[in-house]
Amino acid sequence: MVEPRYTVKALDQSTWAAFAALVERNNGIFGGCWCMGFHPAQSWTDVQQERYAQKRAAKEQRVREGNAHAALVFDGETCVGWCQFGAPGEVPRIKSRAAYEKGRTTSPDWRIACCYVGKGHRRQGAATAALAGAVPAGFLFNGALSTYEKLGFTRDREIGKHRWVVTKVVEPSS
């Protein structure tokens, strides 16, 4: 169950500063990627070679243009985590692509590209709050399998050691 102390807000211009503060507190996340590695790029090498400031600027531009979606988790006024999601064209880069494509029978409307919780806030329900905030669509799994299963996702197929595609059909609210 989602911890009541958390609130979830969309990543947009009004929440950019809080998101940027979280990334900066955590050394750019995963070696300074700014969660850009799943967005379109010429090649993975290009993404890896971009400098920290360029990745930050590119992410901010995507947010301003409405081409970056995430559910941000707040503990009070502090952003402590997020769940990045988007249509496959927005976040086309996925891990284990060959295995994913091999067993795929349908394309998702949306997918989870990254789920992250900052240091000092892990194992306290922030990842569950982030995922719950992003669940208004079906997604590709990337994160703790148990978190997805708690929220009603089901295992579709294994695509690597400890990697699963999970799905959830979400009916539009009326």
Residue, then its C-alpha position, 0 to 999 in steps of 0.5 A: m500500500v502507498e505510504p500516506r506521507y507521500t504525495v505524487k506530482a507530474l514532472d513538468q515545468s512547475t516541478w522541474a526544480a524539485f526533480a533536478a534537486l533530487v538528481e543533483r543530490n544523487n550525483g546525476i543518478f546512475g553515473g550522471c544519466w539524468c534519466m536520458g538513456f531511455h529517450p531517443a538518441q543517435s546511439w547508446t554511445d552518444v548518450q554515454q558520452e554526453r556531458y553531465a550539463q548537456k544531459r541536464a539541459a536536454k532533460e529540462q528541454r524535454v520537460r518544457e516541450g512535454n516530451a518527458h513524463a514521470a510521477l514524482v514522489f514528494d515527502g513534504e516539499t522534497c522530491v525523493g523519487w520518481c517513475q519515468f514513463g512514456a509512449p514507446g516513441e518517447v522512451p524507445r530505448i529499453k534493456s534486453r531489447a532482443a529478448y523483449e522483441k522475441g517474445r512480444t505479441t503486442s506493443p504497449d501503449w506506455r512503458i516504465a523506463c526508470c524507477y528511482v528512489g534517492k538515498g535515505h528514502r529507499r524501502q519506505g514505500a516511495a517506489t510504490a508511490a511512484l509506480a502507483g502514480a504512473v499506473p494510468a496506463g500499461f507499462l514495461f517492467n523495469g524495477a523491483l518485481s514485487t513492487y509491480e506485483k503488489l499493484g496488480f501487474t502480472r508476469d507476462r514473460e521472462i526476458g533475462k535473469h531476474r528480468w520480466v515483462v509485466t503487464k496491467v490493463v488499466e481501464p480509463s476512468s469515467 
